[in-house]
Amino acid sequence: MRKARASLMDSDYSGIEYLLSAYGGMGSFNDLILGQSDENGVLYRKPGHVELNERFDELRNEAAKLAEFIKRNT
């Protein structure tokens, strides 16, 4: 995401393709879950992890929609 952002900040729209390529497939940006850790094989979740991931999902979806819009209109 930093690479995509840097490209876009430089008006290099290859950042759009780079960002969109992060979505889909196993181990992709869509699979990222925040607020959890694994310690000695035990999964721990931070308080508020549900709300954190709901907000992250909203932002992730909005980024994809915006990238698709830019791709279609440039």
TAURQUI-V146042 format. One record per residue. PSI is psi in whole degrees, -180 to 180 (NA if undefined). BURIAL is # if it has 9 or more other ideal C-beta (glycine too) atoms within 8 Angstrom, else .. D_FIRST is the distance of its C-alpha to the first C-alpha in Angstrom with 2 decimals. Layout:
BEGIN
PSI_BURIAL_D_FIRST + PSI_BURIAL_D_FIRST
END
This chain:
BEGIN
-35_._0.00 + -40_._3.80 + -44_._5.38 + -44_#_5.02 + -45_#_6.01 + -43_#_8.48 + -46_#_9.85 + -36_#_10.42 + -25_._11.97 + 14_._14.20 + 29_._15.16 + 104_._14.02 + 5_#_13.53 + -19_._12.52 + -28_#_8.97 + -50_#_10.34 + -40_#_11.43 + -45_#_8.41 + -48_#_6.54 + -29_#_9.98 + -16_._10.58 + -14_#_8.37 + 143_._11.08 + 151_._14.57 + 164_._16.45 + 134_._17.24 + 20_._14.69 + 179_#_11.85 + -33_._9.28 + -27_._12.53 + -9_._14.35 + 129_._12.52 + 131_._15.22 + 157_._15.28 + 26_#_18.50 + 156_#_20.20 + 161_._21.33 + 117_._23.79 + 114_._26.69 + 40_._29.43 + 4_._28.69 + 127_._28.78 + 126_._25.92 + 143_._25.59 + 139_._23.88 + 151_._23.40 + 138_._25.54 + 11_._23.77 + -30_#_21.28 + -51_._22.25 + -40_._21.56 + -47_#_18.26 + -31_#_17.07 + -44_._18.72 + -42_._16.88 + -41_#_13.46 + -41_._14.58 + -47_._15.69 + -41_._12.47 + -44_#_10.57 + -40_._13.56 + -40_._13.70 + -42_#_10.26 + -43_#_11.59 + -44_._14.93 + -42_._13.96 + -43_#_12.18 + -40_#_15.35 + -47_._17.54 + -43_#_16.30 + -45_#_16.66 + -27_._20.14 + 17_._21.25 + NA_._20.45
END
